[in-house]
Amino acid sequence: MAMFDTLASLFAQSGIVGPPLLVVLVLALGQVGRVTHARVRGRPEGREHSRLGAILVLGVVGACIGLLGTLVGMWHTAGWFSTAGEVPVALVWSSIRVALTPSIIGFAILSIASVAWLPLHYRPGRGRAPTVLCLAVLGGTSCTGDTGGALGTAARRDSAGVVIVENTAQDRPFAGQPVLVADLKTPDDALAVVPWGVTADPRLQRVYAADISGQRVAAFDGEGRFVGQLGRAGDGPGEFRSPGALALSGCGGGAACGSASPRADTAVLVVLDTRRADLSRWSGDGRFLSEERVPADYWGPGFAIGPGWFATVTSASGEMRFEQHLEVSGPGERETLHTVAYEMVMMELPCVTMPAPRIFAPDLVWTHADGTFYYLDGPGYRIDAYADGAVVASLRRPLAPVAVTREMAVAGADLPGPYQGLMRQCNVTGEELVRAVGHEDELAVVVGLAVDPGGRLWVTRRGNGLMPQAIDVFAGDGEYLGTHDISALPVAFLSESRFVGVRLDPSTGQAVASLYETGGGAETAVVVTRRPSDSPSGTDVSFVEDPGPRPDTVPNPAGLREFRDCPMCPLMIELPRGRYLMGTSAEEEERLGLIRNPKRTQHSRNAERPRIEVAIDYAFALGRYEVTFDEWDRCVDAGGCTYRPGDRGFGRGHRPVIHVSRRDAEEYLAWLRDVTGQPYRLPRSAEWEYAARAGTTTARWWGDELGEGRAVCDACGSRWDDRSTAPVGSFEPNPWGLYDMHSNVSEVVADCWHDTYEGHPTDGSPRPEAPPGWPDGQCRRATWRGGGWPFFAWTVRAATRSGGNMSLDYRDDDPKAGGSHGFRVAITIPEPG
């Protein structure tokens, strides 16, 4: 009986630690469950870093409580034995076992916590940062297998626990120089891409490219052949206005994958439409699955997504400061991973005054793979890896930022970017833009990051500060493997040896997506330049061809006479006589919101004032279309025109002729007069606006609102917006049957430039004389009417008039920023008798 009393006492004494141990165990298992649940959902680690640490801490607390219970039990046992005298051996051993029980339980909790923590922290596929971490833990031994031997890499852990990998090796060629396999081309050869608008599915061997102007997503097979397109233009489910970025995401299983029994690695394509501000999901066979609103204020470049989380770059601005934030958002929480900020300057140009960044202002460069985010930190060669809620590794090379010269800044202003459309609109040169905004003193050497299916990090860097020049490749543990000498930006991978790169075509200034092969098979790669003809069954294919002009046999919508003086002559429409108000009233400015438009300057307002009444009391005809390349090239072939302008890669044929000055247009008109004996001429400014209005009194012939898909400009909702001219006749004609009067190319007229309509003739006559004060009284500046394909949307109006800084010889022939001006012809109809 005494033995049982003793054991009962020991249980009572050591049992004080029982409830705390139970609480600790429940808390530790709860943290394990929360982290595991987040992992199953695929959410990137934010608060999980602290939850993982809590699991270990609770395990240690459990062990300490158990040890405390054992010490208390042993102390009670020793005290009882000292007063009890002789004690049976069996009772002694039983007492010791009872006293040790809390320690056994406590250390069991610690073991459970440790076993749970290890696979959660070092799980397969979590990303490359844990691999870099184990590089330091194991004293420099690679955790990913053989990387080809030591390549001059030093690794250390800094005071914050971040693994820093310093790569000091000199550039060396990487095995397998990339060879071009195919340029990604759609049947209409009108694909406009950006780097973050391309992605690839290695399992399906499918490449997707968002056409930022064509309102579609083009699909290509593993050889670069076009196989179809996803979506169409519109505002409904499965339709696009501006598909600006693509990403792949785990589908989560079931109907969400577009299949009842998807494979474990099934992915869906997610398309971000920047104008509709939504995300649409598409199955691997091209079926629309669902759509939702974008869960963050997208700024770009690019995004990453998974079940329950969304990552992208957002923006914030103060009076003269601009910030870009790499953010991860989830239900009820948002985490900022990295910020890039810079100060703006006040830009003053002829057409706009506004805060603006300097040339080469820094952008946030980043990518994401398997739960780890990689981003460029600063202008040097430092790439940080972020996982589990903290920076865990930093990869570096001793390459300094690029020093920026003024010449580089002027050249950089002409590259695709935020200023190209503005330069066209304001008709300023790169030198003038740099004078207005200045430039940064240094430029980040790194321009792009990507991770291939084997976990290797590809870092694209500049050479002279303008274009991508080389790609550094790093193993998963941060070791520098070598460099590809290629001027392309890797953006997506079909395998470890086949990737999609985006490059700039120097002849057109447009971005081109191309498929490249490295390593095995590269020697026999064949460049694909033909148009695709066949598509796999089950693919929604839509071939889009450029429309040509409306057939001559289609009746004029107003019943007006149409005629052509020779087979090669432009088709003309005889317009009715009438009266109208030329220019823009203050009431119309207010009604359209033009007074509050920061992109509309006082100079452009004055050009349309004062409003005057004009009477067209004579018969004249105007070209149904703008003069096309077909018509111009016939003049050249016939010897009537001495200059053959380039088309900037837009295409010739039915596209309006560009890169022609007023003097060039006069040469074409002289040839028409010689061929026909008819008095062909340029339209007068008053005639042009009369024809553009076509009897209407609203800002545009179809009404005051811009609408969608009625013209081409920087935001008109057409597939050519801010990208190229449209083939003439691509949009509906006005009530008199004239096409593209409000925009396509801005059209030169017969008038000399005057700042306002003060003193302008009211009988339809031109104003050929120079403004007062001009040297010799000679007209030296032309007048242009209407908007153009890269112009602001407010210019798509009948009253739009520009000029002042464009000479009679101005061809708008900058190969990277020009091509927005052309003309159409007019003729006076003789009075009967």
FILO-253564 format. One record per residue (C-alpha): x, y, z; residue in three letters. Coordinates in steps of 0.1 Angstrom, whole numbers, padded with zeros to 4 digits, always signed. Layout:
XYZALA;...
This chain:
+0000+0000+0000MET;+0029+0024+0008ALA;+0043+0018-0027MET;+0010+0029-0043PHE;+0008+0060-0020ASP;+0043+0069-0031THR;+0035+0066-0068LEU;+0003+0085-0063ALA;+0022+0113-0047SER;+0048+0114-0075LEU;+0021+0116-0101PHE;+0004+0144-0082ALA;+0037+0163-0080GLN;+0049+0158-0115SER;+0014+0160-0129GLY;+0014+0198-0126ILE;+0032+0199-0159VAL;+0006+0177-0177GLY;-0018+0204-0188PRO;+0009+0228-0200PRO;+0024+0200-0221LEU;-0010+0193-0236LEU;-0015+0229-0245VAL;+0020+0232-0261VAL;+0013+0201-0281LEU;-0020+0214-0294VAL;-0005+0248-0303LEU;+0024+0232-0322ALA;+0001+0209-0341LEU;-0021+0239-0349GLY;+0008+0258-0364GLN;+0017+0228-0385VAL;-0018+0226-0397GLY;-0020+0263-0407ARG;+0012+0262-0426VAL;+0003+0229-0443THR;-0031+0243-0453HIS;-0015+0274-0469ALA;+0010+0252-0488ARG;-0018+0230-0502VAL;-0035+0262-0514ARG;-0003+0272-0531GLY;-0001+0306-0513ARG;+0034+0322-0513PRO;+0049+0325-0478GLU;+0043+0357-0460GLY;+0035+0352-0424ARG;+0045+0315-0427GLU;+0080+0325-0419HIS;+0070+0333-0383SER;+0046+0303-0381ARG;+0074+0279-0390LEU;+0096+0295-0363GLY;+0067+0291-0338ALA;+0066+0254-0344ILE;+0102+0250-0333LEU;+0098+0274-0304VAL;+0068+0255-0291LEU;+0088+0222-0294GLY;+0116+0237-0273VAL;+0091+0250-0247VAL;+0076+0216-0245GLY;+0110+0200-0238ALA;+0117+0226-0211CYS;+0084+0221-0194ILE;+0090+0183-0194GLY;+0125+0188-0180LEU;+0111+0210-0153LEU;+0085+0183-0144GLY;+0112+0157-0142THR;+0133+0179-0119LEU;+0103+0185-0096VAL;+0095+0148-0096GLY;+0131+0138-0087MET;+0133+0164-0060TRP;+0101+0150-0044HIS;+0114+0114-0048THR;+0147+0122-0031ALA;+0129+0139-0002GLY;+0106+0110+0003TRP;+0134+0084+0003PHE;+0154+0104+0029SER;+0126+0101+0054THR;+0112+0067+0045ALA;+0143+0047+0054GLY;+0148+0014+0036GLU;+0129+0014+0003VAL;+0123-0016-0020PRO;+0144-0015-0052VAL;+0113-0019-0074ALA;+0097+0011-0058LEU;+0129+0032-0065VAL;+0129+0023-0102TRP;+0092+0029-0105SER;+0096+0064-0089SER;+0124+0073-0113ILE;+0104+0062-0143ARG;+0074+0083-0131VAL;+0097+0113-0126ALA;+0112+0110-0161LEU;+0078+0108-0178THR;+0074+0146-0182PRO;+0108+0149-0199SER;+0100+0120-0222ILE;+0067+0137-0232ILE;+0084+0171-0236GLY;+0112+0158-0258PHE;+0086+0139-0278ALA;+0068+0172-0285ILE;+0102+0187-0296LEU;+0108+0157-0319SER;+0073+0160-0335ILE;+0078+0198-0340ALA;+0113+0192-0356SER;+0100+0165-0379VAL;+0071+0187-0390ALA;+0094+0218-0395TRP;+0120+0202-0417LEU;+0099+0191-0447PRO;+0078+0223-0445LEU;+0109+0245-0445HIS;+0130+0225-0470TYR;+0102+0212-0492ARG;+0110+0201-0528PRO;+0103+0227-0554GLY;+0100+0256-0530ARG;+0124+0276-0550GLY;+0161+0282-0554ARG;+0166+0303-0523ALA;+0166+0273-0498PRO;+0192+0256-0521THR;+0214+0286-0518VAL;+0208+0285-0481LEU;+0221+0249-0479CYS;+0252+0260-0499LEU;+0263+0280-0469ALA;+0252+0254-0443VAL;+0272+0227-0460LEU;+0303+0248-0464GLY;+0300+0254-0502GLY;+0288+0219-0513THR;+0261+0222-0540SER;+0227+0208-0529CYS;+0215+0203-0564THR;+0241+0180-0578GLY;+0270+0186-0600ASP;+0272+0221-0615THR;+0304+0216-0634GLY;+0329+0222-0607GLY;+0340+0253-0588ALA;+0335+0283-0609LEU;+0349+0311-0588GLY;+0320+0315-0564THR;+0323+0325-0528ALA;+0294+0322-0504ALA;+0289+0336-0469ARG;+0261+0343-0445ARG;+0257+0379-0433ASP;+0245+0391-0399SER;+0209+0390-0410ALA;+0210+0354-0420GLY;+0209+0361-0457VAL;+0231+0339-0479VAL;+0252+0361-0502ILE;+0267+0345-0533VAL;+0295+0365-0548GLU;+0303+0354-0583ASN;+0337+0368-0593THR;+0344+0347-0624ALA;+0350+0365-0657GLN;+0325+0361-0685ASP;+0327+0327-0703ARG;+0306+0312-0730PRO;+0277+0290-0718PHE;+0275+0257-0735ALA;+0252+0258-0766GLY;+0249+0292-0782GLN;+0212+0301-0788PRO;+0201+0296-0824VAL;+0169+0311-0838LEU;+0143+0285-0845VAL;+0113+0307-0855ALA;+0098+0341-0852ASP;+0063+0339-0837LEU;+0040+0352-0864LYS;+0003+0353-0868THR;-0014+0348-0902PRO;-0020+0386-0905ASP;+0016+0393-0894ASP;+0003+0418-0869ALA;+0014+0405-0835LEU;+0024+0432-0810ALA;+0040+0418-0779VAL;+0056+0430-0747VAL;+0080+0408-0726PRO;+0055+0402-0698TRP;+0028+0392-0723GLY;+0045+0359-0733VAL;+0044+0326-0714THR;+0049+0289-0722ALA;+0035+0256-0709ASP;+0063+0230-0711PRO;+0039+0201-0706ARG;+0017+0210-0735LEU;+0046+0225-0755GLN;+0025+0256-0761ARG;+0036+0292-0763VAL;+0011+0320-0757TYR;+0015+0356-0767ALA;-0008+0385-0758ALA;-0014+0407-0787ASP;-0016+0441-0770ILE;-0033+0458-0800SER;-0051+0429-0816GLY;-0074+0421-0786GLN;-0065+0384-0787ARG;-0040+0358-0773VAL;-0021+0339-0800ALA;-0011+0303-0795ALA;+0020+0286-0810PHE;+0033+0250-0808ASP;+0068+0239-0797GLY;+0082+0247-0831GLU;+0069+0282-0832GLY;+0040+0275-0856ARG;+0007+0294-0851PHE;-0021+0271-0840VAL;-0049+0294-0831GLY;-0060+0323-0809GLN;-0079+0327-0777LEU;-0107+0353-0772GLY;-0120+0381-0794ARG;-0126+0418-0791ALA;-0153+0428-0767GLY;-0164+0434-0731ASP;-0180+0401-0723GLY;-0167+0368-0708PRO;-0139+0354-0729GLY;-0134+0388-0747GLU;-0105+0413-0746PHE;-0099+0450-0748ARG;-0062+0450-0740SER;-0047+0417-0730PRO;-0015+0430-0714GLY;+0001+0402-0694ALA;+0000+0364-0691LEU;+0009+0339-0664ALA;+0003+0302-0658LEU;-0013+0290-0626SER;-0022+0257-0610GLY;-0058+0249-0617CYS;-0067+0233-0584GLY;-0084+0203-0600GLY;-0118+0194-0614GLY;-0138+0217-0635ALA;-0114+0246-0628ALA;-0089+0228-0651CYS;-0113+0223-0679GLY;-0111+0185-0673SER;-0128+0161-0650ALA;-0095+0142-0642SER;-0066+0166-0647PRO;-0030+0156-0642ARG;-0013+0168-0611ALA;+0008+0193-0631ASP;-0021+0207-0651THR;-0019+0245-0655ALA;-0043+0271-0668VAL;-0035+0302-0687LEU;-0044+0335-0669VAL;-0048+0366-0690VAL;-0048+0401-0675LEU;-0068+0426-0695ASP;-0055+0461-0685THR;-0085+0480-0699ARG;-0112+0457-0685ARG;-0092+0452-0653ALA;-0100+0415-0651ASP;-0083+0381-0651LEU;-0096+0354-0674SER;-0087+0317-0672ARG;-0083+0294-0701TRP;-0077+0256-0704SER;-0049+0240-0723GLY;-0072+0233-0752ASP;-0082+0269-0755GLY;-0116+0269-0736ARG;-0127+0299-0716PHE;-0131+0288-0679LEU;-0139+0319-0658SER;-0130+0355-0651GLU;-0126+0377-0621GLU;-0116+0413-0613ARG;-0079+0420-0609VAL;-0074+0420-0571PRO;-0048+0448-0571ALA;-0041+0481-0589ASP;-0020+0467-0617TYR;+0009+0488-0629TRP;+0032+0461-0642GLY;+0054+0447-0655PRO;+0038+0413-0653GLY;+0021+0393-0625PHE;+0022+0359-0609ALA;-0008+0341-0595ILE;-0018+0310-0575GLY;-0048+0297-0555PRO;-0055+0325-0530GLY;-0027+0349-0539TRP;-0018+0374-0566PHE;+0015+0392-0571ALA;+0023+0422-0593THR;+0038+0457-0594VAL;+0016+0485-0582THR;+0024+0522-0582SER;+0020+0552-0560ALA;+0029+0589-0566SER;+0032+0621-0547GLY;+0037+0656-0560GLU;+0070+0649-0577MET;+0078+0613-0565ARG;+0069+0580-0581PHE;+0071+0546-0565GLU;+0068+0510-0578GLN;+0059+0483-0553HIS;+0062+0445-0558LEU;+0033+0433-0537GLU;+0017+0400-0529VAL;-0020+0401-0519SER;-0043+0375-0505GLY;-0076+0374-0486PRO;-0075+0403-0462GLY;-0037+0409-0464GLU;-0011+0425-0486ARG;+0027+0424-0483GLU;+0052+0446-0500THR;+0084+0427-0510LEU;+0104+0455-0527HIS;+0101+0491-0537THR;+0117+0512-0564VAL;+0113+0550-0562ALA;+0126+0581-0580TYR;+0120+0618-0582GLU;+0102+0633-0612MET;+0107+0666-0630VAL;+0083+0691-0645MET;+0082+0684-0683MET;+0073+0713-0706GLU;+0066+0704-0742LEU;+0046+0722-0769PRO;+0017+0699-0764CYS;+0018+0691-0726VAL;+0031+0703-0693THR;+0032+0676-0666MET;+0054+0658-0640PRO;+0074+0631-0658ALA;+0103+0607-0651PRO;+0138+0613-0664ARG;+0151+0592-0693ILE;+0162+0558-0680PHE;+0143+0562-0647ALA;+0146+0528-0629PRO;+0119+0501-0632ASP;+0112+0472-0610LEU;+0128+0440-0625VAL;+0114+0408-0611TRP;+0103+0372-0616THR;+0087+0344-0597HIS;+0092+0306-0596ALA;+0080+0279-0571ASP;+0072+0302-0542GLY;+0104+0324-0545THR;+0105+0359-0558PHE;+0136+0373-0574TYR;+0141+0410-0580TYR;+0169+0434-0589LEU;+0180+0455-0558ASP;+0196+0487-0569GLY;+0214+0497-0601PRO;+0243+0473-0597GLY;+0243+0435-0602TYR;+0225+0424-0571ARG;+0195+0400-0573ILE;+0177+0392-0540ASP;+0156+0360-0534ALA;+0126+0364-0512TYR;+0108+0335-0496ALA;+0091+0326-0463ASP;+0085+0363-0456GLY;+0121+0375-0458ALA;+0151+0379-0481VAL;+0169+0346-0479VAL;+0196+0350-0505ALA;+0214+0375-0526SER;+0233+0368-0559LEU;+0259+0392-0571ARG;+0285+0399-0597ARG;+0311+0427-0597PRO;+0295+0446-0626LEU;+0290+0483-0621ALA;+0259+0503-0633PRO;+0261+0518-0668VAL;+0271+0554-0669ALA;+0246+0574-0689VAL;+0258+0599-0715THR;+0235+0625-0732ARG;+0239+0607-0765GLU;+0227+0575-0749MET;+0197+0594-0734ALA;+0187+0608-0768VAL;+0189+0573-0784ALA;+0170+0559-0754GLY;+0142+0583-0759ALA;+0135+0567-0793ASP;+0132+0532-0779LEU;+0097+0517-0772PRO;+0085+0531-0739GLY;+0065+0559-0723PRO;+0078+0587-0744TYR;+0075+0574-0780GLN;+0039+0582-0784GLY;+0043+0616-0767LEU;+0072+0625-0790MET;+0050+0618-0820ARG;+0021+0637-0806GLN;+0042+0668-0796CYS;+0064+0664-0827ASN;+0096+0667-0807VAL;+0129+0650-0812THR;+0148+0629-0787GLY;+0172+0658-0781GLU;+0142+0681-0773GLU;+0128+0655-0750LEU;+0160+0651-0731VAL;+0163+0688-0728ARG;+0128+0688-0712ALA;+0132+0660-0687VAL;+0169+0652-0684GLY;+0183+0618-0677HIS;+0195+0595-0649GLU;+0233+0595-0643ASP;+0234+0557-0642GLU;+0215+0528-0655LEU;+0209+0494-0640ALA;+0230+0467-0658VAL;+0203+0441-0653VAL;+0172+0443-0675VAL;+0155+0410-0671GLY;+0152+0378-0649LEU;+0137+0344-0657ALA;+0139+0309-0642VAL;+0140+0278-0665ASP;+0123+0244-0658PRO;+0156+0232-0643GLY;+0157+0259-0617GLY;+0185+0279-0634ARG;+0183+0317-0632LEU;+0188+0336-0664TRP;+0199+0372-0660VAL;+0197+0395-0690THR;+0221+0425-0689ARG;+0229+0455-0710ARG;+0261+0463-0728GLY;+0260+0499-0739ASN;+0231+0509-0718GLY;+0204+0506-0744LEU;+0197+0471-0757MET;+0200+0436-0741PRO;+0234+0423-0750GLN;+0241+0391-0729ALA;+0224+0365-0707ILE;+0242+0352-0676ASP;+0231+0317-0665VAL;+0233+0306-0628PHE;+0228+0272-0613ALA;+0202+0266-0587GLY;+0228+0271-0559ASP;+0239+0305-0573GLY;+0270+0293-0592GLU;+0278+0312-0624TYR;+0277+0288-0653LEU;+0283+0310-0683GLY;+0270+0337-0706THR;+0249+0336-0738HIS;+0259+0363-0763ASP;+0225+0373-0776ILE;+0204+0405-0779SER;+0172+0391-0766ALA;+0152+0389-0733LEU;+0143+0354-0723PRO;+0107+0354-0711VAL;+0094+0318-0712ALA;+0107+0283-0715PHE;+0095+0252-0732LEU;+0124+0232-0718SER;+0159+0238-0704GLU;+0172+0242-0739SER;+0143+0259-0757ARG;+0131+0294-0748PHE;+0112+0323-0761VAL;+0131+0356-0763GLY;+0118+0391-0770VAL;+0140+0413-0791ARG;+0137+0447-0808LEU;+0136+0447-0846ASP;+0159+0476-0855PRO;+0143+0481-0889SER;+0108+0487-0874THR;+0114+0496-0838GLY;+0089+0469-0828GLN;+0092+0441-0803ALA;+0094+0406-0818VAL;+0090+0373-0800ALA;+0112+0345-0812SER;+0119+0309-0803LEU;+0155+0299-0796TYR;+0173+0265-0791GLU;+0205+0260-0771THR;+0226+0228-0767GLY;+0216+0197-0785GLY;+0197+0202-0817GLY;+0207+0238-0821ALA;+0230+0230-0850GLU;+0202+0217-0872THR;+0176+0243-0861ALA;+0157+0257-0891VAL;+0142+0292-0891VAL;+0105+0291-0897VAL;+0094+0321-0918THR;+0064+0307-0937ARG;+0028+0314-0928ARG;+0010+0286-0910PRO;-0017+0269-0929SER;-0029+0240-0908ASP;-0040+0239-0872SER;-0047+0210-0848PRO;-0082+0200-0845SER;-0101+0213-0815GLY;-0083+0246-0816THR;-0104+0278-0820ASP;-0085+0294-0849VAL;-0094+0328-0863SER;-0073+0340-0892PHE;-0075+0378-0894VAL;-0066+0394-0927GLU;-0062+0431-0934ASP;-0093+0445-0951PRO;-0089+0462-0983GLY;-0108+0493-0995PRO;-0145+0491-1001ARG;-0153+0480-1036PRO;-0162+0508-1061ASP;-0195+0491-1068THR;-0209+0497-1033VAL;-0233+0526-1035PRO;-0224+0559-1017ASN;-0243+0561-0984PRO;-0256+0596-0993ALA;-0261+0589-1030GLY;-0232+0612-1039LEU;-0214+0609-1072ARG;-0182+0589-1071GLU;-0157+0588-1100PHE;-0121+0579-1110ARG;-0103+0598-1137ASP;-0079+0570-1146CYS;-0074+0534-1136PRO;-0045+0544-1113MET;-0062+0575-1099CYS;-0077+0579-1064PRO;-0115+0573-1061LEU;-0132+0607-1057MET;-0165+0618-1041ILE;-0182+0650-1052GLU;-0195+0667-1021LEU;-0226+0689-1017PRO;-0225+0726-1012ARG;-0233+0740-0978GLY;-0224+0760-0947ARG;-0210+0750-0913TYR;-0192+0763-0882LEU;-0154+0756-0884MET;-0135+0752-0851GLY;-0144+0744-0815THR;-0166+0764-0792SER;-0161+0769-0755ALA;-0193+0750-0749GLU;-0180+0720-0769GLU;-0147+0721-0750GLU;-0167+0719-0717GLU;-0191+0692-0730ARG;-0163+0670-0741LEU;-0141+0676-0710GLY;-0113+0690-0732LEU;-0108+0719-0708ILE;-0098+0695-0680ARG;-0077+0672-0702ASN;-0041+0676-0690PRO;-0028+0663-0724LYS;-0045+0692-0743ARG;-0024+0724-0743THR;-0035+0760-0747GLN;-0017+0760-0780HIS;-0039+0733-0794SER;-0070+0751-0781ARG;-0061+0784-0797ASN;-0056+0765-0830ALA;-0093+0758-0832GLU;-0105+0793-0822ARG;-0124+0815-0828PRO;-0152+0795-0843ARG;-0162+0809-0877ILE;-0190+0803-0902GLU;-0178+0790-0936VAL;-0198+0788-0968ALA;-0189+0762-0994ILE;-0207+0776-1024ASP;-0188+0757-1051TYR;-0185+0721-1062ALA;-0154+0701-1053PHE;-0145+0664-1048ALA;-0124+0647-1021LEU;-0106+0614-1022GLY;-0127+0586-1006ARG;-0095+0574-0989TYR;-0061+0587-0979GLU;-0036+0582-1007VAL;-0022+0546-1003THR;+0012+0531-1009PHE;-0003+0513-1040ASP;-0012+0547-1055GLU;+0021+0563-1046TRP;+0042+0535-1059ASP;+0024+0537-1092ARG;+0035+0573-1094CYS;+0071+0562-1087VAL;+0070+0534-1112ASP;+0056+0558-1138ALA;+0084+0583-1132GLY;+0061+0609-1118GLY;+0074+0607-1082CYS;+0111+0607-1075THR;+0110+0595-1039TYR;+0099+0561-1026ARG;+0092+0564-0989PRO;+0096+0535-0964GLY;+0067+0519-0947ASP;+0083+0514-0913ARG;+0073+0478-0914GLY;+0036+0486-0913PHE;+0031+0472-0948GLY;+0024+0489-0982ARG;-0005+0481-1004GLY;-0037+0495-0990HIS;-0020+0512-0961ARG;-0019+0551-0963PRO;+0014+0564-0976VAL;+0036+0578-0949ILE;+0069+0596-0946HIS;+0059+0621-0972VAL;+0061+0659-0969SER;+0038+0686-0983ARG;+0063+0691-1012ARG;+0062+0653-1019ASP;+0024+0655-1020ALA;+0026+0684-1045GLU;+0048+0662-1067GLU;+0022+0634-1067TYR;-0005+0659-1075LEU;+0015+0673-1104ALA;+0018+0638-1118TRP;-0020+0633-1115LEU;-0026+0666-1133ARG;-0003+0655-1161ASP;-0019+0621-1164VAL;-0055+0633-1163THR;-0055+0669-1174GLY;-0076+0676-1143GLN;-0069+0703-1116PRO;-0060+0679-1087TYR;-0047+0697-1056ARG;-0045+0694-1018LEU;-0078+0701-0999PRO;-0081+0734-0982ARG;-0084+0734-0944SER;-0120+0747-0945ALA;-0129+0720-0971GLU;-0113+0693-0951TRP;-0132+0700-0919GLU;-0164+0705-0939TYR;-0159+0670-0954ALA;-0150+0655-0920ALA;-0182+0668-0904ARG;-0203+0656-0933ALA;-0233+0677-0923GLY;-0231+0668-0886THR;-0226+0692-0857THR;-0210+0669-0831THR;-0173+0666-0823ALA;-0172+0634-0844ARG;-0194+0625-0872TRP;-0208+0596-0851TRP;-0214+0618-0820GLY;-0195+0634-0791ASP;-0183+0602-0775GLU;-0151+0585-0788LEU;-0167+0550-0786GLY;-0148+0518-0794GLU;-0133+0506-0827GLY;-0144+0536-0848ARG;-0109+0549-0855ALA;-0072+0543-0847VAL;-0053+0564-0821CYS;-0035+0557-0788ASP;-0067+0545-0771ALA;-0094+0541-0797CYS;-0101+0504-0791GLY;-0088+0492-0824SER;-0062+0465-0831ARG;-0038+0490-0846TRP;-0039+0515-0817ASP;-0006+0532-0811ASP;+0011+0505-0831ARG;+0007+0512-0868SER;-0015+0527-0895THR;-0047+0508-0904ALA;-0054+0497-0940PRO;-0077+0524-0955VAL;-0113+0515-0953GLY;-0109+0495-0921SER;-0136+0515-0902PHE;-0171+0527-0911GLU;-0173+0558-0935PRO;-0189+0590-0925ASN;-0223+0600-0938PRO;-0208+0612-0971TRP;-0189+0580-0977GLY;-0154+0593-0967LEU;-0131+0570-0947TYR;-0106+0577-0919ASP;-0113+0615-0918MET;-0108+0617-0880HIS;-0077+0596-0877SER;-0053+0572-0893ASN;-0027+0595-0906VAL;-0028+0633-0900SER;-0034+0649-0934GLU;-0016+0679-0949VAL;-0037+0706-0964VAL;-0031+0736-0987ALA;-0031+0762-0960ASP;+0000+0778-0944CYS;+0001+0775-0906TRP;-0015+0802-0885HIS;-0019+0800-0847ASP;-0056+0808-0848THR;-0086+0813-0871TYR;-0084+0851-0868GLU;-0086+0865-0903GLY;-0093+0831-0919HIS;-0113+0832-0952PRO;-0150+0823-0948THR;-0156+0812-0983ASP;-0136+0779-0983GLY;-0105+0795-0997SER;-0071+0785-0985PRO;-0048+0807-0964ARG;-0015+0804-0983PRO;+0002+0835-0970GLU;+0027+0834-0941ALA;+0017+0849-0907PRO;+0028+0884-0900PRO;+0065+0887-0891GLY;+0077+0856-0909TRP;+0110+0862-0929PRO;+0103+0873-0965ASP;+0066+0867-0960GLY;+0071+0832-0974GLN;+0051+0803-0960CYS;+0075+0779-0943ARG;+0051+0758-0921ARG;+0024+0735-0932ALA;-0010+0728-0916THR;-0022+0692-0909TRP;-0057+0681-0901ARG;-0071+0653-0880GLY;-0055+0628-0857GLY;-0031+0599-0863GLY;-0026+0563-0852TRP;-0003+0573-0823PRO;-0021+0605-0813PHE;-0041+0612-0781PHE;-0077+0602-0783ALA;-0089+0639-0780TRP;-0074+0645-0815THR;-0099+0622-0831VAL;-0123+0651-0839ARG;-0133+0670-0870ALA;-0118+0703-0856ALA;-0083+0690-0848THR;-0056+0711-0865ARG;-0019+0710-0859SER;+0013+0725-0873GLY;+0036+0754-0865GLY;+0068+0734-0861ASN;+0065+0712-0893MET;+0081+0726-0924SER;+0069+0721-0960LEU;+0097+0695-0963ASP;+0087+0676-0931TYR;+0084+0639-0938ARG;+0080+0625-0903ASP;+0105+0599-0913ASP;+0122+0590-0880ASP;+0125+0552-0885PRO;+0116+0546-0849LYS;+0090+0573-0841ALA;+0076+0586-0874GLY;+0050+0575-0899GLY;+0019+0593-0887SER;+0014+0619-0915HIS;+0000+0615-0950GLY;-0026+0632-0973PHE;-0056+0628-0996ARG;-0064+0647-1028VAL;-0091+0671-1038ALA;-0103+0686-1071ILE;-0124+0716-1080THR;-0155+0706-1101ILE;-0159+0731-1130PRO;-0193+0749-1132GLU;-0215+0736-1160PRO;-0213+0756-1192GLY;
